[in-house]
Amino acid sequence: MAALATFNNGRSGSGRVGGSGIGGYLVRRAMPHLPPWLGVGGVGIAGSGAHLMWADSVGAGVGLTLSAVALTGATWWAGRETSPQRRLHSAITVAAGSSWFAGAALAGPLAGILPDTFLMGGAVLALSWNVRMALRTSDGPVAGSADKSLLEKVGLAKAKIGRTEVEPNRVTASLALEAGEQTNDDVARALVRIASALDLPQSAVRYQADPDSARRGELVIVPKDMLTEPQEWEGPSNVGGSIMDPLVIGRYDDGSPLQIWLPGDPAAGRNAQHFLIAGGTGSGKGDTALNVQTEILSRRDVIMWLSDPKSFQDFRPLLPAYDWAVEGGSGTEAMVAALQHVIPARTGWLGKHSYRQWTPQAAEQQTDPTHSCRPDGACGCEGMPYMVAWMEEAANTLRNLGDDAFTGIAQEARSAGCSLIVSLQRPSYDQMSTSTRASLPSVIALGCDPRDEGFSLPEAVINAGAHPGAWGNRRPGYCYVVAGGIDPDRYAAPGRTQQFTQAATAVMEMLAQWAVRNGATADPITAWAAKAIVGRAYTGRQAEETESADMQHDHDGEEELVDGEQLDAEDAAIDPDAELPAAAEGDDAPLFGQPTGHKPSPDEARQLFARALDEFEQQGQMVVGPKDFMDWCDANGYSRPWVSARLKDAAMEGRLEPTNQTGRWRIVPVLAAA
Ligand SMILES: Nc1ncnc2c1ncn2[C@@H]1O[C@H](COP(=O)(O)OP(=O)(O)OP(=O)(O)O)[C@@H](O)[C@H]1O
């Protein structure tokens, strides 16, 4: 029994609790929806009461009508910070309520359509607010509070989010920070936390500081990375176009084209640009270079010189298209020496033809009297194509050249219609000095070590959210491009270059053949200046010439046997002051064209040395030093100090010119020396 009683008590108890629970639950759920209904009721009662006071008053009629208009206007004004829908909804509610109130006060709540409008209109308005609230609660917190809690989470609680633009894969919100409390730098520091709070990659969140304010800017969020699918290169974007037109090398994360410009354009307020291509191993530098080079070589009014210590590993299909291509070592030394001479020659020609900067018109035959080197009308001179000098893996070359020399070249090249493009295997200051880096302000920054970001990109762009260090070599081809011609808002937006697959090789070969037939060849001024410095080492690509890539390579391969870099290690072990034993009296080492066993007289020895220089020149090796004479010394029985002394003599005689590198001499071509 006791058990039953307990059971009954329990049941009845639980039934009671359940009943009051459901009632309480319904009341709790209904409570938030009551205010609109209470409001409708309140307007009804107030309208009826007001009628007792102002039933026949004309003044009250005017006053009440004006009050209704003023109240609606005030509601509209007060709602300017909220969403447009909420603002409109509130204004309609206030307009309807205040109009009904005015009508009821003057004519009576039961006059005409007033009771019907009260019952139907009041119910509809109250319900519309209930629906709004229900939708809001089921959607979670409102946008405003979500922004607030997000900003609170990342330490920017007092920041205000203003105008917000929502596009398919991009949200742009203007941000205003607390005056005197926070700055744009605080947002820059918070970007990675915003990305974390939103569970997005670091590069998806960027901040564009307003250049006119230290506490305003635009927060840009690109939630979906549109670049994950590699885009294959299918061919150049503008075959036969001018180098003045943009070079398209990939796309940005919003799908727009990733493009760069090389020549200056006074109309766009842009000078000719030199580029640094910086990226760690495996970051996609090779394919990026191919993107840029195929664009350049497919334009009608540009020639390109390439120095590539990697034996044209990436660029072989394009070899016929270059005006001049050399491998590392003495080939590069000769190219740099030629460049130093070619630049002032080009500037001189442009000046004489009244070009302040290179323009596509300068590449055409000069038929315009305003661009003439003659006082009496058009000169008809052959045009001068734009020039690009590309130094692949350039750290050693630039170090040997020295900061001052490079800075000088970079500065002068701009007015010579010439862009330098330099790529670095490791983007860091131990590869390139600060002042050389400063001479290359335009950059394509690919993935790198996080510690090298500051080398690749300006601080302001890193602060805006650019982080190539976050990619390393995991995102090949991803890059930030900072250069003239690009909207600075885009500097911190990631792009991706196109990928060169096996299928691209055939297209590149076709492109090279197109360039051989239709591309520009060097103008007489550039060709002459290069030949004056390096003689036969510069051949230039003649129109219709189809020297095969293999021939070119074999030739360069021979050079490589005698040039510097490969011999460096051996050379280090040699004491330059030690006499070679073979120089002794009676030595029978073979001599060039001399019977063995004959000790040459000093005059004969000098002739022998002069012949050796001629041979280097004929082979196209125009920069030499004692180490290049190692085999020759061995074969002829002379020591390095003897060779050093002869090199200095030859310099005195004008046959050699010193270079920027100690112990390296440039052979002055015979024609130029004569
Ligand atoms: N834009 C791109 N999209 C997709 N994949 C790419 C892209 N660029 C390069 N890759 C791929 O990434 C890999 C590395 O590229 P690449 O050899 O060009 O890098 P790198 O920076 O030149 O490296 P290294 O300095 O070692 O030569 C290759 O497999 C290449 O196909």
The ligand as a Gaussian input file, in Angstrom:
#p B3LYP/6-31G(d) Opt

LIG

0 1
 N       51.424000      28.095000     -60.653000
 C       51.513000      26.823000     -60.324000
 N       50.413000      26.103000     -60.093000
 C       50.525000      24.812000     -59.741000
 N       51.677000      24.152000     -59.595000
 C       52.796000      24.811000     -59.819000
 C       52.782000      26.178000     -60.179000
 N       54.043000      26.591000     -60.317000
 C       54.814000      25.534000     -60.052000
 N       54.078000      24.451000     -59.761000
 C       54.583000      23.108000     -59.425000
 O       55.352000      23.205000     -58.239000
 C       56.531000      22.421000     -58.331000
 C       57.765000      23.269000     -58.064000
 O       57.845000      24.280000     -59.050000
 P       59.225000      24.886000     -59.555000
 O       60.184000      23.817000     -59.906000
 O       58.884000      25.889000     -60.583000
 O       59.711000      25.600000     -58.237000
 P       61.013000      26.468000     -58.062000
 O       60.665000      27.550000     -57.123000
 O       61.543000      26.878000     -59.400000
 O       61.952000      25.473000     -57.365000
 P       63.541000      25.416000     -57.448000
 O       64.044000      26.709000     -56.902000
 O       63.863000      24.244000     -56.592000
 O       63.854000      25.195000     -58.908000
 C       56.506000      21.801000     -59.728000
 O       56.008000      20.488000     -59.602000
 C       55.537000      22.644000     -60.493000
 O       54.840000      21.898000     -61.481000

